[in-house]
């Protein structure tokens, strides 16, 4: 309802675990890294816990979108099962063919073991993920532990992730489950956000939805944190209701008062019934308004008497300005018809070797390299590579040409060169042409791994922080002064050569505007966004697909 009012491309505070809105705080980044590392490991348990609403399921969905090659996942959403039902669920998830029921536990384990051995021989890595694992009964947890006994002489055949609330940790610490607890090779616990992370989280979700201005005042963010305790799910619920309240009251920003009302509505608290105002107060208000209107009328009449011609001229001028002047229609001109690239049906069909893909990406940057150049070599061109993992929404957010990684069936990695991204289609470059690809196909086939190029500051710095050379500090201040929201503050001392507290706060403000972690240090992501937003010369955007550059490199 309020999306169009605020210019949001989509609702930014849905409680659905959408990975494109994943806010990678320090602890969320660590949790995702644990899952990705655990998927590459062989056997054992990985434990991810956290309070209700802290983002466990969202992290898990982000992990599933970035699965390493060869990993096969069985995802258990409903842990309220018996040991036999869990084994049946595993067989269904791994698509293991079973004979007609009834099934014994031994038969199910034998079939599962046969599948795991076959997968291991083929180079595949089966993975069991159990969400809401705190609801597993002790006998079922014991059965899960016994599954790790399925092994070869060197490797466990099944990797297991347990995801649950804090009571899962307490259950595993009991004497009965000590054997399972000892097999956990990695543990991560998600905590609620602090006040600063709450503000960064809100700015991040708004930026992903297409709005970079601050829709919440700082005092409103403090109220949100006070009411929600930094729980992401509660933040989403309150922010969604607060934006609706701002829309209904025709406000451009959410204020603390709107947050308080939103919290009351979320909690189901009835509004306070105000007592009826005393009649004498209404009489006093009427008297004040009458005196004010009389004084204003007297001043207007006095001015009219003193300068009647000027008053009449002013009235006529205002009237004439409001009368529309007819404009003759322009002659119609036939629209220009540009060559439209052909439509591809598969991302893999557009993938190229790394050197060829990098050469095409450098062409978008105006570097016409005749030989292939790798990520390790672009530093000599004043550029740097950054490897990212994300979704289509992240590509829109960075608004830069990108190399999309494609993993072939034989494990070989190639890259598709993205040069344009509309709502419905992506345009990808080939050596002598361009091709279009429907966005749904891109989302279905792409693993989420991509490479971006970004322009280095003077001197080739990859990080600008306290103690940096004066030239780099002055450059950082000049770039911040070109950001509209920071122009006045940054321009006041743009030649100061020291990375002081004022500059730290400016960097933090910019990072919050762009939905980045506000640490006050200009690292790769901050520098990338800064040069892009400040319109530094030579920075390419995802250009329009209506007129592609199909010339040979």
One Martini backbone bead per residue (centre of mass of N, CA, C, O) as a GRO file, in nm:
protein
  553
    1UNK     BB    1   0.058   0.062  -0.021
    2UNK     BB    2   0.341   0.242   0.041
    3UNK     BB    3   0.547   0.200  -0.190
    4UNK     BB    4   0.479   0.434  -0.392
    5UNK     BB    5   0.502   0.671  -0.193
    6UNK     BB    6   0.828   0.598  -0.134
    7UNK     BB    7   0.962   0.427  -0.386
    8UNK     BB    8   0.920   0.123  -0.368
    9UNK     BB    9   0.965  -0.181  -0.532
   10UNK     BB   10   0.926  -0.323  -0.247
   11UNK     BB   11   0.876  -0.468   0.031
   12UNK     BB   12   1.117  -0.414   0.303
   13UNK     BB   13   0.944  -0.568   0.572
   14UNK     BB   14   0.938  -0.860   0.543
   15UNK     BB   15   0.920  -1.183   0.719
   16UNK     BB   16   1.042  -1.316   0.498
   17UNK     BB   17   1.326  -1.524   0.403
   18UNK     BB   18   1.492  -1.308   0.214
   19UNK     BB   19   1.812  -1.310   0.085
   20UNK     BB   20   1.827  -1.017  -0.050
   21UNK     BB   21   1.793  -0.888   0.263
   22UNK     BB   22   2.053  -0.965   0.375
   23UNK     BB   23   2.222  -0.876   0.672
   24UNK     BB   24   2.576  -0.847   0.708
   25UNK     BB   25   2.678  -0.887   0.977
   26UNK     BB   26   2.924  -1.007   1.156
   27UNK     BB   27   2.758  -1.258   1.259
   28UNK     BB   28   2.624  -1.337   0.986
   29UNK     BB   29   2.886  -1.379   0.830
   30UNK     BB   30   2.989  -1.602   1.015
   31UNK     BB   31   2.755  -1.799   0.977
   32UNK     BB   32   2.780  -1.834   0.670
   33UNK     BB   33   3.074  -1.934   0.677
   34UNK     BB   34   3.018  -2.190   0.841
   35UNK     BB   35   2.831  -2.324   0.633
   36UNK     BB   36   3.022  -2.322   0.387
   37UNK     BB   37   3.250  -2.479   0.527
   38UNK     BB   38   3.083  -2.727   0.614
   39UNK     BB   39   3.012  -2.817   0.316
   40UNK     BB   40   3.329  -2.881   0.257
   41UNK     BB   41   3.323  -3.087   0.453
   42UNK     BB   42   3.361  -3.409   0.643
   43UNK     BB   43   3.148  -3.427   0.856
   44UNK     BB   44   2.955  -3.378   1.113
   45UNK     BB   45   2.872  -3.080   1.297
   46UNK     BB   46   2.652  -2.791   1.269
   47UNK     BB   47   2.583  -2.502   1.482
   48UNK     BB   48   2.278  -2.296   1.477
   49UNK     BB   49   2.193  -2.022   1.684
   50UNK     BB   50   1.901  -1.837   1.823
   51UNK     BB   51   1.687  -1.622   1.861
   52UNK     BB   52   1.392  -1.522   1.796
   53UNK     BB   53   1.433  -1.343   1.491
   54UNK     BB   54   1.765  -1.331   1.409
   55UNK     BB   55   1.811  -1.503   1.112
   56UNK     BB   56   1.851  -1.811   1.059
   57UNK     BB   57   1.676  -1.876   0.807
   58UNK     BB   58   1.801  -1.663   0.622
   59UNK     BB   59   2.086  -1.777   0.625
   60UNK     BB   60   2.006  -2.053   0.514
   61UNK     BB   61   1.893  -1.954   0.241
   62UNK     BB   62   2.156  -1.823   0.151
   63UNK     BB   63   2.315  -2.084   0.149
   64UNK     BB   64   2.135  -2.241  -0.063
   65UNK     BB   65   2.220  -2.022  -0.294
   66UNK     BB   66   2.554  -2.113  -0.231
   67UNK     BB   67   2.617  -2.385  -0.318
   68UNK     BB   68   2.836  -2.600  -0.360
   69UNK     BB   69   2.966  -2.810  -0.558
   70UNK     BB   70   2.804  -3.134  -0.503
   71UNK     BB   71   2.572  -3.054  -0.317
   72UNK     BB   72   2.327  -3.239  -0.126
   73UNK     BB   73   1.997  -3.160  -0.003
   74UNK     BB   74   1.832  -3.214   0.314
   75UNK     BB   75   1.527  -3.062   0.419
   76UNK     BB   76   1.404  -3.005   0.753
   77UNK     BB   77   1.112  -2.843   0.872
   78UNK     BB   78   0.985  -3.098   1.038
   79UNK     BB   79   1.082  -3.224   1.361
   80UNK     BB   80   0.800  -3.370   1.434
   81UNK     BB   81   0.944  -3.677   1.467
   82UNK     BB   82   1.031  -3.977   1.422
   83UNK     BB   83   1.285  -4.177   1.344
   84UNK     BB   84   1.143  -4.313   1.101
   85UNK     BB   85   1.037  -4.049   0.968
   86UNK     BB   86   1.315  -3.925   0.919
   87UNK     BB   87   1.421  -4.146   0.728
   88UNK     BB   88   1.199  -4.107   0.517
   89UNK     BB   89   1.262  -3.811   0.456
   90UNK     BB   90   1.548  -3.863   0.349
   91UNK     BB   91   1.466  -4.045   0.114
   92UNK     BB   92   1.294  -3.831  -0.025
   93UNK     BB   93   1.509  -3.603  -0.057
   94UNK     BB   94   1.718  -3.819  -0.207
   95UNK     BB   95   1.558  -4.012  -0.394
   96UNK     BB   96   1.494  -4.298  -0.266
   97UNK     BB   97   1.425  -4.614  -0.350
   98UNK     BB   98   1.144  -4.803  -0.240
   99UNK     BB   99   0.974  -5.031  -0.117
  100UNK     BB  100   0.719  -5.165   0.012
  101UNK     BB  101   0.542  -5.151   0.271
  102UNK     BB  102   0.696  -5.203   0.539
  103UNK     BB  103   0.951  -5.038   0.746
  104UNK     BB  104   1.259  -5.072   0.863
  105UNK     BB  105   1.526  -4.934   1.009
  106UNK     BB  106   1.739  -5.105   0.869
  107UNK     BB  107   1.646  -5.062   0.579
  108UNK     BB  108   1.676  -4.751   0.569
  109UNK     BB  109   1.979  -4.742   0.641
  110UNK     BB  110   2.079  -4.915   0.408
  111UNK     BB  111   1.977  -4.730   0.180
  112UNK     BB  112   2.129  -4.480   0.274
  113UNK     BB  113   2.414  -4.600   0.261
  114UNK     BB  114   2.412  -4.666  -0.039
  115UNK     BB  115   2.377  -4.374  -0.134
  116UNK     BB  116   2.629  -4.249   0.005
  117UNK     BB  117   2.837  -4.422  -0.143
  118UNK     BB  118   2.761  -4.332  -0.429
  119UNK     BB  119   2.809  -4.030  -0.386
  120UNK     BB  120   3.108  -4.051  -0.306
  121UNK     BB  121   3.204  -4.186  -0.574
  122UNK     BB  122   3.084  -3.921  -0.744
  123UNK     BB  123   3.158  -3.649  -0.564
  124UNK     BB  124   2.935  -3.621  -0.357
  125UNK     BB  125   2.761  -3.411  -0.089
  126UNK     BB  126   2.574  -3.485   0.162
  127UNK     BB  127   2.305  -3.285   0.328
  128UNK     BB  128   2.176  -3.213   0.654
  129UNK     BB  129   1.890  -3.001   0.733
  130UNK     BB  130   1.771  -2.876   1.057
  131UNK     BB  131   1.500  -2.712   1.150
  132UNK     BB  132   1.402  -2.658   1.457
  133UNK     BB  133   1.583  -2.863   1.650
  134UNK     BB  134   1.454  -2.822   1.942
  135UNK     BB  135   1.207  -3.038   1.859
  136UNK     BB  136   1.375  -3.274   1.905
  137UNK     BB  137   1.380  -3.571   2.015
  138UNK     BB  138   1.604  -3.762   2.178
  139UNK     BB  139   1.577  -4.018   1.991
  140UNK     BB  140   1.626  -3.853   1.728
  141UNK     BB  141   1.902  -3.739   1.797
  142UNK     BB  142   2.035  -4.017   1.819
  143UNK     BB  143   1.982  -4.094   1.523
  144UNK     BB  144   2.146  -3.864   1.405
  145UNK     BB  145   2.414  -3.953   1.526
  146UNK     BB  146   2.422  -4.238   1.385
  147UNK     BB  147   2.459  -4.125   1.092
  148UNK     BB  148   2.774  -4.061   1.139
  149UNK     BB  149   2.857  -4.376   1.112
  150UNK     BB  150   2.849  -4.322   0.816
  151UNK     BB  151   3.146  -4.459   0.664
  152UNK     BB  152   3.464  -4.449   0.593
  153UNK     BB  153   3.802  -4.464   0.656
  154UNK     BB  154   3.809  -4.121   0.599
  155UNK     BB  155   3.487  -4.057   0.574
  156UNK     BB  156   3.211  -3.894   0.607
  157UNK     BB  157   2.887  -3.919   0.444
  158UNK     BB  158   2.745  -3.702   0.652
  159UNK     BB  159   2.624  -3.385   0.676
  160UNK     BB  160   2.524  -3.172   0.968
  161UNK     BB  161   2.261  -2.935   1.034
  162UNK     BB  162   2.180  -2.735   1.321
  163UNK     BB  163   1.875  -2.541   1.373
  164UNK     BB  164   1.815  -2.313   1.656
  165UNK     BB  165   1.745  -2.253   1.966
  166UNK     BB  166   1.890  -2.218   2.275
  167UNK     BB  167   1.772  -2.494   2.386
  168UNK     BB  168   1.957  -2.673   2.216
  169UNK     BB  169   2.216  -2.627   2.376
  170UNK     BB  170   2.104  -2.738   2.644
  171UNK     BB  171   2.045  -3.024   2.541
  172UNK     BB  172   2.344  -3.090   2.447
  173UNK     BB  173   2.458  -3.052   2.756
  174UNK     BB  174   2.363  -3.312   2.829
  175UNK     BB  175   2.435  -3.635   2.916
  176UNK     BB  176   2.276  -3.787   2.684
  177UNK     BB  177   2.421  -3.578   2.446
  178UNK     BB  178   2.742  -3.585   2.453
  179UNK     BB  179   2.815  -3.730   2.188
  180UNK     BB  180   2.698  -3.519   1.998
  181UNK     BB  181   2.843  -3.266   2.114
  182UNK     BB  182   3.138  -3.375   2.039
  183UNK     BB  183   3.068  -3.359   1.707
  184UNK     BB  184   3.091  -3.058   1.705
  185UNK     BB  185   3.279  -2.839   1.482
  186UNK     BB  186   3.057  -2.594   1.473
  187UNK     BB  187   2.974  -2.269   1.618
  188UNK     BB  188   2.672  -2.048   1.623
  189UNK     BB  189   2.549  -1.728   1.763
  190UNK     BB  190   2.267  -1.526   1.753
  191UNK     BB  191   2.220  -1.187   1.808
  192UNK     BB  192   2.103  -0.907   1.869
  193UNK     BB  193   2.095  -0.596   1.791
  194UNK     BB  194   2.212  -0.300   1.803
  195UNK     BB  195   2.161   0.023   1.751
  196UNK     BB  196   2.343   0.056   1.500
  197UNK     BB  197   2.246  -0.203   1.351
  198UNK     BB  198   1.953  -0.119   1.328
  199UNK     BB  199   2.002   0.121   1.139
  200UNK     BB  200   2.154  -0.037   0.919
  201UNK     BB  201   1.927  -0.238   0.858
  202UNK     BB  202   1.715  -0.035   0.760
  203UNK     BB  203   1.885   0.092   0.532
  204UNK     BB  204   1.937  -0.169   0.376
  205UNK     BB  205   1.641  -0.245   0.302
  206UNK     BB  206   1.580   0.019   0.153
  207UNK     BB  207   1.805  -0.002  -0.062
  208UNK     BB  208   1.711  -0.272  -0.190
  209UNK     BB  209   1.416  -0.130  -0.253
  210UNK     BB  210   1.524   0.178  -0.372
  211UNK     BB  211   1.591   0.352  -0.099
  212UNK     BB  212   1.831   0.607   0.025
  213UNK     BB  213   1.670   0.759   0.204
  214UNK     BB  214   1.559   0.876   0.512
  215UNK     BB  215   1.260   0.740   0.664
  216UNK     BB  216   1.410   0.756   0.946
  217UNK     BB  217   1.463   0.880   1.226
  218UNK     BB  218   1.680   0.862   1.482
  219UNK     BB  219   1.461   0.859   1.705
  220UNK     BB  220   1.297   0.628   1.576
  221UNK     BB  221   1.519   0.414   1.593
  222UNK     BB  222   1.539   0.418   1.901
  223UNK     BB  223   1.247   0.321   1.944
  224UNK     BB  224   1.271   0.056   1.794
  225UNK     BB  225   1.491  -0.062   1.974
  226UNK     BB  226   1.338  -0.042   2.244
  227UNK     BB  227   1.096  -0.234   2.152
  228UNK     BB  228   1.277  -0.485   2.005
  229UNK     BB  229   1.588  -0.541   2.091
  230UNK     BB  230   1.707  -0.617   1.788
  231UNK     BB  231   1.491  -0.786   1.641
  232UNK     BB  232   1.439  -0.835   1.315
  233UNK     BB  233   1.140  -0.920   1.307
  234UNK     BB  234   1.036  -0.680   1.479
  235UNK     BB  235   1.144  -0.460   1.301
  236UNK     BB  236   0.974  -0.528   1.054
  237UNK     BB  237   0.695  -0.493   1.180
  238UNK     BB  238   0.726  -0.198   1.278
  239UNK     BB  239   0.817  -0.067   1.010
  240UNK     BB  240   0.572  -0.141   0.843
  241UNK     BB  241   0.365   0.009   1.026
  242UNK     BB  242   0.505   0.290   1.018
  243UNK     BB  243   0.484   0.338   0.711
  244UNK     BB  244   0.179   0.329   0.709
  245UNK     BB  245   0.140   0.569   0.902
  246UNK     BB  246   0.289   0.778   0.722
  247UNK     BB  247   0.101   0.748   0.481
  248UNK     BB  248  -0.172   0.823   0.618
  249UNK     BB  249  -0.032   1.111   0.733
  250UNK     BB  250   0.156   1.238   0.512
  251UNK     BB  251   0.454   1.147   0.558
  252UNK     BB  252   0.808   1.138   0.483
  253UNK     BB  253   0.857   1.041   0.786
  254UNK     BB  254   0.952   0.865   1.064
  255UNK     BB  255   0.843   0.898   1.390
  256UNK     BB  256   0.816   0.836   1.719
  257UNK     BB  257   0.506   0.853   1.724
  258UNK     BB  258   0.459   0.642   1.501
  259UNK     BB  259   0.601   0.410   1.646
  260UNK     BB  260   0.422   0.398   1.897
  261UNK     BB  261   0.162   0.334   1.738
  262UNK     BB  262   0.265   0.077   1.600
  263UNK     BB  263   0.319  -0.085   1.857
  264UNK     BB  264   0.028  -0.077   1.963
  265UNK     BB  265  -0.092  -0.232   1.717
  266UNK     BB  266   0.082  -0.487   1.737
  267UNK     BB  267  -0.008  -0.544   2.048
  268UNK     BB  268  -0.323  -0.455   2.080
  269UNK     BB  269  -0.355  -0.164   2.177
  270UNK     BB  270  -0.562   0.057   2.288
  271UNK     BB  271  -0.661   0.355   2.253
  272UNK     BB  272  -0.669   0.650   2.402
  273UNK     BB  273  -0.922   0.808   2.581
  274UNK     BB  274  -1.027   1.121   2.561
  275UNK     BB  275  -1.128   1.382   2.714
  276UNK     BB  276  -1.348   1.617   2.725
  277UNK     BB  277  -1.362   1.934   2.638
  278UNK     BB  278  -1.405   2.223   2.770
  279UNK     BB  279  -1.610   2.481   2.674
  280UNK     BB  280  -1.421   2.723   2.759
  281UNK     BB  281  -1.191   2.647   2.562
  282UNK     BB  282  -1.348   2.694   2.302
  283UNK     BB  283  -1.412   2.992   2.358
  284UNK     BB  284  -1.116   3.089   2.372
  285UNK     BB  285  -1.037   2.999   2.087
  286UNK     BB  286  -1.248   3.172   1.935
  287UNK     BB  287  -1.141   3.447   2.034
  288UNK     BB  288  -0.852   3.431   1.919
  289UNK     BB  289  -0.930   3.390   1.619
  290UNK     BB  290  -1.097   3.651   1.588
  291UNK     BB  291  -0.873   3.854   1.653
  292UNK     BB  292  -0.678   3.762   1.430
  293UNK     BB  293  -0.865   3.811   1.186
  294UNK     BB  294  -0.911   4.114   1.238
  295UNK     BB  295  -0.613   4.204   1.216
  296UNK     BB  296  -0.561   4.103   0.928
  297UNK     BB  297  -0.788   4.271   0.789
  298UNK     BB  298  -0.679   4.548   0.867
  299UNK     BB  299  -0.403   4.531   0.720
  300UNK     BB  300  -0.513   4.479   0.437
  301UNK     BB  301  -0.688   4.741   0.414
  302UNK     BB  302  -0.452   4.940   0.464
  303UNK     BB  303  -0.287   4.851   0.214
  304UNK     BB  304  -0.507   4.901   0.000
  305UNK     BB  305  -0.535   5.208   0.053
  306UNK     BB  306  -0.232   5.286  -0.001
  307UNK     BB  307  -0.204   5.046  -0.260
  308UNK     BB  308  -0.422   4.972  -0.495
  309UNK     BB  309  -0.263   4.912  -0.761
  310UNK     BB  310  -0.070   4.697  -0.653
  311UNK     BB  311  -0.284   4.494  -0.559
  312UNK     BB  312  -0.422   4.451  -0.835
  313UNK     BB  313  -0.167   4.360  -0.988
  314UNK     BB  314  -0.113   4.110  -0.812
  315UNK     BB  315  -0.378   3.963  -0.868
  316UNK     BB  316  -0.349   3.950  -1.181
  317UNK     BB  317  -0.082   3.795  -1.186
  318UNK     BB  318  -0.186   3.540  -1.045
  319UNK     BB  319  -0.414   3.477  -1.245
  320UNK     BB  320  -0.240   3.456  -1.509
  321UNK     BB  321  -0.054   3.222  -1.400
  322UNK     BB  322  -0.312   3.012  -1.378
  323UNK     BB  323  -0.346   3.033  -1.682
  324UNK     BB  324  -0.347   2.837  -1.943
  325UNK     BB  325  -0.134   2.788  -2.222
  326UNK     BB  326  -0.162   2.711  -2.533
  327UNK     BB  327  -0.005   2.428  -2.698
  328UNK     BB  328   0.116   2.321  -2.971
  329UNK     BB  329   0.159   2.042  -3.123
  330UNK     BB  330   0.387   1.824  -3.198
  331UNK     BB  331   0.534   1.665  -3.431
  332UNK     BB  332   0.546   1.357  -3.534
  333UNK     BB  333   0.792   1.106  -3.464
  334UNK     BB  334   0.956   0.846  -3.544
  335UNK     BB  335   1.079   0.594  -3.390
  336UNK     BB  336   1.359   0.448  -3.284
  337UNK     BB  337   1.510   0.148  -3.407
  338UNK     BB  338   1.667  -0.100  -3.240
  339UNK     BB  339   1.868  -0.341  -3.195
  340UNK     BB  340   1.777  -0.657  -3.072
  341UNK     BB  341   1.870  -0.887  -2.888
  342UNK     BB  342   1.884  -1.197  -2.844
  343UNK     BB  343   1.722  -1.482  -2.700
  344UNK     BB  344   1.801  -1.669  -2.435
  345UNK     BB  345   1.775  -1.996  -2.240
  346UNK     BB  346   2.081  -1.984  -2.115
  347UNK     BB  347   2.351  -1.916  -1.918
  348UNK     BB  348   2.563  -2.131  -2.011
  349UNK     BB  349   2.563  -2.029  -2.319
  350UNK     BB  350   2.721  -1.741  -2.210
  351UNK     BB  351   2.979  -1.867  -2.128
  352UNK     BB  352   3.325  -1.792  -2.042
  353UNK     BB  353   3.629  -1.754  -2.021
  354UNK     BB  354   3.797  -1.558  -1.809
  355UNK     BB  355   3.967  -1.388  -2.006
  356UNK     BB  356   3.739  -1.309  -2.198
  357UNK     BB  357   3.548  -1.185  -1.987
  358UNK     BB  358   3.748  -0.968  -1.882
  359UNK     BB  359   3.780  -0.820  -2.149
  360UNK     BB  360   3.479  -0.732  -2.167
  361UNK     BB  361   3.471  -0.580  -1.899
  362UNK     BB  362   3.696  -0.373  -1.973
  363UNK     BB  363   3.536  -0.243  -2.203
  364UNK     BB  364   3.331  -0.103  -2.008
  365UNK     BB  365   3.594   0.068  -1.889
  366UNK     BB  366   3.781   0.147  -2.151
  367UNK     BB  367   3.960  -0.125  -2.176
  368UNK     BB  368   4.144  -0.230  -2.462
  369UNK     BB  369   4.221  -0.543  -2.436
  370UNK     BB  370   4.388  -0.794  -2.622
  371UNK     BB  371   4.444  -0.943  -2.367
  372UNK     BB  372   4.419  -1.137  -2.115
  373UNK     BB  373   4.275  -1.063  -1.784
  374UNK     BB  374   4.309  -1.087  -1.454
  375UNK     BB  375   4.251  -1.008  -1.132
  376UNK     BB  376   4.565  -0.985  -1.063
  377UNK     BB  377   4.615  -0.756  -1.314
  378UNK     BB  378   4.424  -0.488  -1.274
  379UNK     BB  379   4.606  -0.300  -1.098
  380UNK     BB  380   4.763  -0.177  -1.351
  381UNK     BB  381   4.467  -0.020  -1.428
  382UNK     BB  382   4.332   0.099  -1.154
  383UNK     BB  383   4.207  -0.171  -1.045
  384UNK     BB  384   3.963  -0.388  -0.877
  385UNK     BB  385   3.871  -0.685  -0.724
  386UNK     BB  386   3.549  -0.837  -0.634
  387UNK     BB  387   3.406  -1.090  -0.441
  388UNK     BB  388   3.067  -1.205  -0.464
  389UNK     BB  389   2.752  -1.269  -0.281
  390UNK     BB  390   2.415  -1.309  -0.426
  391UNK     BB  391   2.172  -1.128  -0.599
  392UNK     BB  392   1.997  -0.944  -0.816
  393UNK     BB  393   1.963  -0.709  -0.615
  394UNK     BB  394   2.272  -0.660  -0.584
  395UNK     BB  395   2.325  -0.579  -0.875
  396UNK     BB  396   2.145  -0.329  -0.866
  397UNK     BB  397   2.289  -0.187  -0.632
  398UNK     BB  398   2.575  -0.157  -0.774
  399UNK     BB  399   2.560  -0.085  -1.083
  400UNK     BB  400   2.753  -0.306  -1.235
  401UNK     BB  401   2.942  -0.470  -1.412
  402UNK     BB  402   2.951  -0.840  -1.445
  403UNK     BB  403   3.067  -1.156  -1.326
  404UNK     BB  404   2.912  -1.465  -1.380
  405UNK     BB  405   2.919  -1.760  -1.230
  406UNK     BB  406   2.986  -2.080  -1.395
  407UNK     BB  407   2.919  -2.426  -1.336
  408UNK     BB  408   3.010  -2.701  -1.456
  409UNK     BB  409   2.972  -3.040  -1.452
  410UNK     BB  410   3.307  -3.068  -1.432
  411UNK     BB  411   3.384  -2.789  -1.251
  412UNK     BB  412   3.408  -2.571  -1.447
  413UNK     BB  413   3.487  -2.221  -1.469
  414UNK     BB  414   3.274  -1.959  -1.574
  415UNK     BB  415   3.163  -1.649  -1.757
  416UNK     BB  416   2.922  -1.395  -1.742
  417UNK     BB  417   2.850  -1.077  -1.906
  418UNK     BB  418   2.715  -0.811  -1.740
  419UNK     BB  419   2.551  -0.494  -1.880
  420UNK     BB  420   2.236  -0.547  -1.814
  421UNK     BB  421   1.934  -0.457  -1.594
  422UNK     BB  422   1.618  -0.526  -1.582
  423UNK     BB  423   1.320  -0.639  -1.469
  424UNK     BB  424   1.317  -0.886  -1.709
  425UNK     BB  425   1.621  -0.836  -1.825
  426UNK     BB  426   1.932  -0.955  -1.944
  427UNK     BB  427   2.255  -0.841  -2.056
  428UNK     BB  428   2.503  -1.012  -2.255
  429UNK     BB  429   2.834  -1.057  -2.340
  430UNK     BB  430   3.009  -1.103  -2.641
  431UNK     BB  431   3.260  -1.077  -2.860
  432UNK     BB  432   3.023  -0.999  -3.117
  433UNK     BB  433   2.785  -0.968  -2.899
  434UNK     BB  434   2.447  -0.984  -2.772
  435UNK     BB  435   2.235  -1.108  -2.498
  436UNK     BB  436   1.934  -1.221  -2.379
  437UNK     BB  437   1.782  -1.273  -2.039
  438UNK     BB  438   1.573  -1.391  -1.833
  439UNK     BB  439   1.551  -1.339  -1.502
  440UNK     BB  440   1.435  -1.616  -1.410
  441UNK     BB  441   1.672  -1.774  -1.535
  442UNK     BB  442   1.896  -1.641  -1.378
  443UNK     BB  443   1.791  -1.717  -1.090
  444UNK     BB  444   1.793  -2.033  -1.143
  445UNK     BB  445   2.111  -2.072  -1.257
  446UNK     BB  446   2.244  -1.894  -1.058
  447UNK     BB  447   2.467  -1.905  -0.772
  448UNK     BB  448   2.574  -1.585  -0.677
  449UNK     BB  449   2.847  -1.555  -0.813
  450UNK     BB  450   3.064  -1.257  -0.832
  451UNK     BB  451   3.233  -0.994  -1.029
  452UNK     BB  452   3.398  -0.683  -0.953
  453UNK     BB  453   3.481  -0.365  -1.059
  454UNK     BB  454   3.705  -0.102  -0.927
  455UNK     BB  455   3.813   0.212  -0.848
  456UNK     BB  456   4.097   0.341  -0.748
  457UNK     BB  457   4.259   0.530  -0.563
  458UNK     BB  458   4.507   0.713  -0.500
  459UNK     BB  459   4.774   0.479  -0.493
  460UNK     BB  460   4.596   0.207  -0.461
  461UNK     BB  461   4.389   0.192  -0.236
  462UNK     BB  462   4.198  -0.049  -0.031
  463UNK     BB  463   4.238   0.147   0.230
  464UNK     BB  464   4.078   0.407   0.437
  465UNK     BB  465   4.234   0.527   0.732
  466UNK     BB  466   4.372   0.589   1.002
  467UNK     BB  467   4.694   0.704   0.875
  468UNK     BB  468   4.663   0.798   0.607
  469UNK     BB  469   4.746   0.958   0.351
  470UNK     BB  470   4.680   1.277   0.254
  471UNK     BB  471   4.583   1.224  -0.038
  472UNK     BB  472   4.358   1.016   0.040
  473UNK     BB  473   4.198   1.196   0.235
  474UNK     BB  474   4.129   1.422   0.036
  475UNK     BB  475   3.984   1.243  -0.164
  476UNK     BB  476   3.762   1.146   0.030
  477UNK     BB  477   3.645   1.426   0.087
  478UNK     BB  478   3.573   1.500  -0.206
  479UNK     BB  479   3.376   1.264  -0.253
  480UNK     BB  480   3.178   1.329  -0.020
  481UNK     BB  481   3.107   1.621  -0.136
  482UNK     BB  482   2.943   1.472  -0.390
  483UNK     BB  483   2.733   1.399  -0.187
  484UNK     BB  484   2.437   1.537  -0.131
  485UNK     BB  485   2.394   1.460   0.184
  486UNK     BB  486   2.723   1.569   0.244
  487UNK     BB  487   2.827   1.832   0.117
  488UNK     BB  488   2.837   2.046   0.347
  489UNK     BB  489   3.007   1.887   0.557
  490UNK     BB  490   3.252   1.803   0.362
  491UNK     BB  491   3.334   2.099   0.247
  492UNK     BB  492   3.450   2.246   0.504
  493UNK     BB  493   3.715   2.008   0.516
  494UNK     BB  494   3.845   1.889   0.230
  495UNK     BB  495   4.175   1.963   0.300
  496UNK     BB  496   4.207   1.780   0.527
  497UNK     BB  497   4.479   1.540   0.600
  498UNK     BB  498   4.304   1.411   0.835
  499UNK     BB  499   4.179   1.121   1.002
  500UNK     BB  500   3.919   1.208   1.175
  501UNK     BB  501   3.626   1.210   1.348
  502UNK     BB  502   3.465   1.356   1.132
  503UNK     BB  503   3.530   1.158   0.901
  504UNK     BB  504   3.422   0.908   1.036
  505UNK     BB  505   3.124   1.010   1.046
  506UNK     BB  506   3.091   1.047   0.743
  507UNK     BB  507   3.137   0.754   0.666
  508UNK     BB  508   2.907   0.637   0.836
  509UNK     BB  509   2.679   0.791   0.697
  510UNK     BB  510   2.728   0.673   0.418
  511UNK     BB  511   2.693   0.374   0.498
  512UNK     BB  512   2.398   0.404   0.586
  513UNK     BB  513   2.285   0.503   0.314
  514UNK     BB  514   2.403   0.213   0.174
  515UNK     BB  515   2.380  -0.039   0.378
  516UNK     BB  516   2.634  -0.048   0.552
  517UNK     BB  517   2.882  -0.102   0.757
  518UNK     BB  518   2.934   0.127   1.032
  519UNK     BB  519   3.292   0.172   1.081
  520UNK     BB  520   3.456   0.431   0.941
  521UNK     BB  521   3.581   0.259   0.702
  522UNK     BB  522   3.737   0.262   0.377
  523UNK     BB  523   3.657   0.014   0.194
  524UNK     BB  524   3.570  -0.150  -0.079
  525UNK     BB  525   3.260  -0.098  -0.067
  526UNK     BB  526   3.277   0.203  -0.003
  527UNK     BB  527   3.449   0.290  -0.249
  528UNK     BB  528   3.261   0.183  -0.464
  529UNK     BB  529   3.012   0.358  -0.383
  530UNK     BB  530   3.146   0.637  -0.390
  531UNK     BB  531   3.238   0.653  -0.690
  532UNK     BB  532   2.952   0.602  -0.797
  533UNK     BB  533   2.779   0.827  -0.651
  534UNK     BB  534   2.996   1.066  -0.733
  535UNK     BB  535   3.059   1.042  -1.036
  536UNK     BB  536   3.307   0.923  -1.138
  537UNK     BB  537   3.513   0.902  -1.382
  538UNK     BB  538   3.475   0.593  -1.566
  539UNK     BB  539   3.200   0.480  -1.454
  540UNK     BB  540   3.008   0.217  -1.506
  541UNK     BB  541   2.693   0.112  -1.601
  542UNK     BB  542   2.399  -0.036  -1.639
  543UNK     BB  543   2.306  -0.036  -1.945
  544UNK     BB  544   2.114  -0.001  -2.200
  545UNK     BB  545   1.949  -0.248  -2.413
  546UNK     BB  546   1.857  -0.089  -2.677
  547UNK     BB  547   2.188  -0.010  -2.734
  548UNK     BB  548   2.410  -0.212  -2.806
  549UNK     BB  549   2.749  -0.315  -2.795
  550UNK     BB  550   2.868  -0.511  -3.084
  551UNK     BB  551   3.154  -0.478  -3.088
  552UNK     BB  552   3.459  -0.565  -3.122
  553UNK     BB  553   3.744  -0.582  -2.914
   0.00000   0.00000   0.00000
